[in-house]
Amino acid sequence: MAGLKIAIAQLNFTIGDFESNTAKIANVIFQAKQDKVDLVVFSELSVCGYMPEDLLDYSYFIEKCEHALEAVARACEGIAAIVGGVIRNPNKGRNLQNVACVMYNGRIQQTIAKTLLPTYDVFNESRYFQPESTSQIVEYKGVKIGIAICEDLWDVYNDFEYLVSPGQALKDLGAELIINPSASPFNLGKQSLRNRVFGGQASRFDLPVLYVNQVGTHTELMFDGSSRAVNGNGEVVLQAPSFEENVSYASFENGKFALGNSVPLDTDDTAQLYKALVFGIRDYFKKMGFNQAVLGSSGGIDSAVVQALATAALGKENVHPVLMPSMFSSDHSVTDAELLSTNLGNDAITIPIKNIYDTYLDALQRVFQGKPFNLAEENLQARSRAVLLMAISNKLGFILLNTSNKSELSVGYSTLYGDLCGALSPLGDVYKNQVYALARYINRNQEIIPNNTIIKAPSAELRPGQKDADSLPDYDVLDELLKHYIEGRKGVDELITMGYDQTTVHKVVALVNGSEYKRYQAPPILRVSAKAFGKGRIMPLVANYSSK
């Protein structure tokens, strides 16, 4: 049986940046050719980036994609490459197809279209692409290769089973190797799921599987790479790193991969979470053309963790915390925030809001007259702070980082046009107890986040003596309930049957359902769970339902 030296090109592409993407691809092909590589494999939709969404409705975008594929093909002299892109569908159905192009001898030799189009959670490929209905084998240098694009190898690993199995079809056609160019976004638990999928499919078909993923932040989705080569017995023989570009070489001979260089992946959830969020912030800023961040620093746990993540991602000189104490801010909150900035090396700005808040109250005196202090005055403080943060953002060109966590976003414990504002939400998919775990992880070698910030009772400090526990269940209970309702999609009756207090269940579910209008206006959230707010959880805004 023939053999191949294969390059696994795990790269960071930018959606729509055809010039940069094709240059990056061509550079890898050039170097691989010098290293006597036979075949270079790139990830799904590599020339255009995943996922272009409604850019695919523009003919100029498709033309650029097709031209980019042809340009890359011209670089494939004396070497072959598998490159992902979009082409026009020549047959009936949707106008486009998601394809992997097999290139050698300076041209595209074969085009393999994707069969299984994911249309769930964050995926909506059926909106744009026509699925392939037939399978074909690629034969190169005596090796029969089956190409299964991303979802094509996930036919039995969702909460449903597809009607067809592209992998089985390739096996039946005589494939000796399955190559899986992918765009598989990160979430906690994904690594163990991938172990099941690729190990399981390799064993199921008794064929080696080569999984090639991309890295990069594309709005809320983070792609972690973690590409791998798996032999037909399910053994991982080459493992690429997570959250970094990497080109690894795999040797395929006598029907299996030889043992290659592997990078162990983090198995601890908090370590993975930290690495993902730092990477997500850094890549988001880089691709948007910014390098300076501003955020409100309250002395609380959420803003402290965001400040530490941003500093790790962007550098201490590029993170600008703003302390905005009010008459309700405790002395220790101010000193904790100051100490955090000292520990991180950030140049903090302090702007008290009392005079601004009083000016608003004076202007509203006739409207508010005779009415007791309530949520309106609390929210006015949050919105005063937002005005200052946005002014700094506008004047200095800094990007405002939101500091809300998923627990707060779930139950609406945030102020619209106040602490909910921002250009990016690093913690919007991170529950409160996970935030505490991140703080302890950040302090694993030395105290960066002041210990008092971690141990004190959480509070918005918008009224005297306020504590989160005054309005919400204990976070140990709340977070578990929210996970079951949001990620687990359990209804009210199911949650009560599971043993949760009936009154608490009704309250929490009502808060989640009633806060949808706030989440519609929230900033983009870096997705780290299997069910994040945003495009992966689409709920009606105008509706009447009880979630029973």
N, C-alpha and C positions, 0 to 999 in steps of 0.2 A: 504493500500500500504506500502511496506517495506521501510526502511530508510537506509542511509549510511553516515558515517563520512568519508569525502574525504580530503586527503592532496593534495594541489596544490604545486608541487615542481618546483619552478622557479629558475633554477640553471645555473651556468656558466660552460659550458663544453669546452674542448679543442679538436680540430679536431685531431683524431688519437691517443690521449692519453687514450687508453682503460683502463689502470690500474687506473689512476686518476679518470676518469669518472665513472667507475664501483664502485670504493671505495666511491665516493661521493653519488652515488645512493644508495648503500648498507647502508651507514650511515643514510640517510634520512629514509629509510625503517625501520631500527632498532629503531630509535627514534619514528617514527610514530606508530610502534607496541607497544611501551611503553605507548603511549598516546591513546591507544585503537582505532586507526584509522582502518577503514575497507579497504580502497582503496587509494593507492598513485598514482598520475598521473604525469608523466614526459613529457618533451617536445619531439618534433619530432627529430628523429635520435640522441637520447640522449647518447647512448653508444659510438657513433663514432664522434659526433659533426656534425653540419650542416655548410657548405656543403663540403664533402670530395673531390668532383670533380674527377679528373682523378686518385686519389688514389683508386677509385672504380674499376679501370681496373686491379688492382693487386689482385691475388687470396689470398695472405697472409693477405691482409687487410680484405677481406670478411670473411676469416676463423677466424680472431681475433674478428671481429664483432659478428659472430655467437657464438663463445665461450664466449664472454662477456655477451651476452643475456642469455646463459645457466647459467653462474655464478650468475647473478642477480636473475634468477628464483629460484635458490637454497636457496636464502635468504628469499624467500616469503613463509614462513611457518606461518600460523596463520594470514596472511594478504595477500592482493592482490595488484598488481601493474600493471600499463600500461606503458610500456617502449618502446621507439622508437629505431629502428635499421634498418639494411639492411640484407636481406637474398637472397639466390639464388632462382630464379624463376623456379619452377618445370615444368612449361608448356612452350609452344612455345612463341616466342617474345624475348624481351630484357632479358639479363641474370639475372637481379636483380630486386628486389622489395623494395620499401620504406614501412616499416611496423611498426605497433604498436602491441607489443606482450602483451597478457593478461596472467599474471602469478599468480598462487597460488598453494598451496600444493606442493611447491618445484619444479614446472616445468611449462613450457609454455603450457597453455591450449588452447589458440586460437591465431591465427595470422591474423590481419586485414591489408590488403594492401591498399595503397593510390590509389584513382581513378583518380583524376584530377591532372595532372603533369604540373605545371607552366613552360612555355617555352616562356618567355618574359622578358624584362628588365634584371635584374640581375639573373634571374632563367633560368636553362637549364636542368630540370630534365628528360625530354624525351631523352636526350643523354644517360642516364644510366638505367632508370627504365622502367619496363613494367607496364602500368596502370591496376588496377583491374577492372573487368567488372561486378562483382556481389557484393551484399551487404549482410552483416550478422549482427545479433544482438548478443550481449554478455549478458548473464543473470548471475548476481552475487548477492547472498543474496536476491533473489526475485525481484531485479530491472532489467528491460530490458534496456540495455545501447547500444546506437549507437555510434560508434567511427568514426569520420570524421577527417582525418588527414589534418591539415592546409588548403590548397587550396580547399579541399572538401567542405568547407563551403563558398567559395568565387565564387560560380558558376554564380552569377548575379551581382557581384560588381566590375568587371573589365570594360574596355571599349569594351568588347565583352561578350557574354553569352555562356557558355558551353552547349553542346548538352544534357548533363545529369545533374541531381541534386542528388548527394549522400545524402544530408540532407533529401530530399523528400522521397528517397528510404528507409531511416531508419525510417522515420515517418510511411510510409506505412507498414513496418514490425513490427510496434508496439512499437518502442522505447519510453521510458518514460523520457529519458535524453540523450542529445548529448554531448559527450566529444570531444574536439578539441585540440589534442596535436599539437603544432605549432613551426615553426621557422620563425617568422615574423619580418623582419628587420625594424629598425626605419627609418622614414623620417619625416620631418615637415609636419603636416597635417594628419599623420597616426592615431593619437588618435581619431580625429573626424570621420575618415573613419571607424575605428574599432567600434566606437559607432553605426554607421549606420549598419555595417555588422552584429554584434552579436545581437544588439537589434532588427534589422530587421529580421534576421533569426529565432531568438527565437519567435518573434511574428508571423512570417510566418508559422512556424510549430507548434506553440502553445506548445513549449517544452522548458524546461530549457537548457541552453548551458553553458558548462564549458570550458573556453579558457585557455590553459596552454602554455605560451611562455617561451623561454629561455632568458638569458642575456649573453652578451659577445661580444667581437670584433673579428671577423674572417676576416682578411685582411681588405678590405674596408667596409665590412658590420658590422653594430652595431645592436645588438639585445637588446631591452630595457625591456623585460619582460612585465610589465603592464598586467599581467594575471587577469582574472575576472570570476565571476559567475553571470549569467544573468537568470532571471526567464522568464517564457513563455509570460509574458506581456511586455517584453523588459526592465524591471527594473534591473539595476546593483545593486546587493546586497552584493558583495564582490569585492574589487578592490585592487590588489597587487601593490606595488610601482614600479617605473621605474628605470632602470639602477642599480639594486642591487639584490643580491640573496635573496630569501625569500621563506619560507614554510608557507602557510596559510591553515587553516582548514575550510572546508565548510560542513555544515550540510544539507543533502538532505533528506527530509521527506515529505510524503503526496504529492509527485509530484512537490515539489518546494524547493528551497534553502531558509534556514533561513537567516535573516540579519546577516552579518558577519563583521569583522573588515576591514575597508577600509582605504587606504592611498590616499588622494586627489592628482591628477596628475597636474603638471604645465600646464596651458592653454596658457601662454604667449610664443610666438614663440622664442623670444630671450632667455628666461630662459631655455626653452627646448634645444635650440641650445647649450648654454653654458654647460649645464649638460651633453649633449651627447658628445661633443668634449672633455671635461675633462675626462669623462669615457673612450672614445675611445682611447685617448693617453695612459692613465694609463694601460688599459687592453692589448693594443697592445704591449707595452714595457714589461709587465709582462710575457705574453705568449711567447715573443721572447727571454726572458732571459736577458733583459737589464734594467738598471735603470738610466742611465746618458744620457742627451741630450745636443747637441750643436746646436746653430743657429746663423745666422748673424743678428746682431742688428743694424739697420740703423737709428733709430730715427723716422721711418715712422710708419704708423698705422698698417700695416699687421704684421711686425715683432714684434711690441709691443704686439699685441693681442696674437700671437702665444707664445711669451715668458710668458705672464700672464697665458694662458691656461696650458702650460707645467709646470709652477711652481705650479699651483693648482693641477695638476695631479701627479707630481713626487716629489714635495718638492723643496724648494728654493736651497738647497745645491746640487741638482742633475741637475740643469739647468745652462748651461754655455754659456752666450751670448758673441759673439765676435764682437767688433766694428772695422770696417775696413774703416776708412775715406780715401777719396781721395782728390785731389786738387779741386774737384767740390762739395765736401760735405760742407754744410753750418754749421756755428758754432752752430746754434740752434739745428740741427739734432744730432750733437755729444753730446751736453749738455742734450738734451731730452733723448737720449739713456742711458747716464750715470745716469740720474735721475731715469729712469725706473728701472734700475738694483738696485739702492739704495732702491727704494720703495719696490721692490719685495724681496730684500735680496740676489740677485744673485751676484756671484763673476765674474765680467766682465773682459774680456781680450781685450786689444786694440792693434791692429796691423795695422798701416797705410800701404796703398798699393802703394803709389806714386813711391817708388824706384822699387818695383816689376813691376809695370806698365811701368815705364821708361825702365827697362831692356828688357821687351818684345818689346817695340817700337824700341830700339836699334837693337835688333836681327832681326826685320822685316823692318829695314830702307830701304834696297835695294828693297824689294818687294813693300813697301808702297810709295816709293819716288815719289814726284810729284803729289800725289793724296790727295785730301782734307780730313779733318777730317770728318768721317761719322759713320755709325752704327758699323763698324769694331772696331774702337777705343772704342766706348761705350761698346760693348760686351766684349772687352778685359778686361775692368775693372771688369765686373760681373764675368768673368771666373777667373780672378786673385783671387777674393774673394773665389770662389768655390774651387780653389786649396788649399787655406789655411784651409778652413773648413774641406775639406776631409782629409787633412794631420792631423789635430787635431783629427778627428774621427778615423783615422787609428792608430795613435800613442797612444791615450788615451782610445780607445774603446767606445767613445761616439757615440750615434746615431744622425745623422744630420736630423733636422726637416726643411722641406721646408716651405717657408713663402708666396708662391703665392696664390692669391685668384681666385675665379672662373671667375670673370670678366676678369682678366689678362689672365688666361689660355684659355678662350674662344677665345680671339682675338689675341693670340700669343704675348702679351705684356710681354714677359719674354725671357730670354737668355738660349738657349739649352747649357747644360754643364756649365751653370753659375748659376743664381738664380733659375733655374728649378731643380737643383740637390737636393737630399735628400732621406731619407729612408721612409719618411711618410709625407703626405701633409694634415695637419689638416684643412686648409682653402680652399682646392681645389674645394670644393662644396659650398662655401660661397661667395655670391656676395659682391661687395665692400660696398654697403650700409648696408648689414648685418654685415660686419666687423665693421663699425662705430657703429652700434647698440650694438654689443658685447662689444666694448670699453666703451660705456656709461654704459652698464650693469655691467661691471667689476668695474667701478668707482661709482656704485650706493650708496655705503656707505662712501667711501673716495677716494681721488684722487690717484690712483695707476698709471695709464697711464697718463703722463703729458698732461694737457689740450691743450698745444700748439701742441702736436702730433695729437690731434683730430681735431683742428680747422684750421691747416695750409693746403694749397693746396698740394695734393699729387704729389710727384715727384720721379723719379728714380735717379736724381742727377748724371747723367752720362755725362752731358755737361752743360755749363754755362746757368743759368736761366731756365733750363728745367722744364716743368710741364706736367703732364699726359694729361691735356686738350689740349696741343699742337698737340697730335696725336690721341686722342680719343674724342668721344662725351662726354658731361657731364654724370656723372655716373647715375644720375636719369633717363636719357633717355636710356643710354647704358644697364643698368641692366634690365629695363623693356623689351627692345627689345630682349635681350638675353634670358630672361625667355620665351617670346612668341616663339622664334625660337627653343630653345633647349628643354625646358619642354613642351611647348604648340605645338611644331612641326608645326608652321606656316611657309609657304613659303613666298618668296619675295612679290609676288602680294597680298597675304593676309595681310601682314604687312603694305603695302602701303595703302590698302583699309581701314585698321584700323585707318589711319590718320598719320602714321609716315612719316617723310620726305623721299622722294624717294632716294635722294643721300646718306643720312645717312644709309638707309636700305641696299642699294647695298654695301656700304663700309663695314658695320658691318658683313653682311652675307659672303662677300668675305674674310674678315679677319678670321672669324670662320672656314670656309671651308679650307682656305689656311694654317691653323695652325694645321691641324690634325697630321702632322708628328711630331710636338713637343709633342703633348699629348700622342702619342704612346710611347714616351720615358720619360714621367713624372712619378714621384713616385706614389705609391698607395695613393688614396684619400679617406678620411673618408666620407662616403656617408650620406648626411643629407637631400637631396632633392629626389623627385620622379624620377628624370632623371639626374644622375651624370655621369661625364666622367669616363671611365673605362669599366668594363664588361657590364654595363647597357646601354651604347650608343656605338654601334659598327658601325663605318663608314668606307667605303673603303679609303685606303690611296692613291691608284693610280686610279683616276677616273676623269671624266669630267662632272660636273653637276653645275647647277646655282641655285638650290633650289627654283625655281619658283613654 
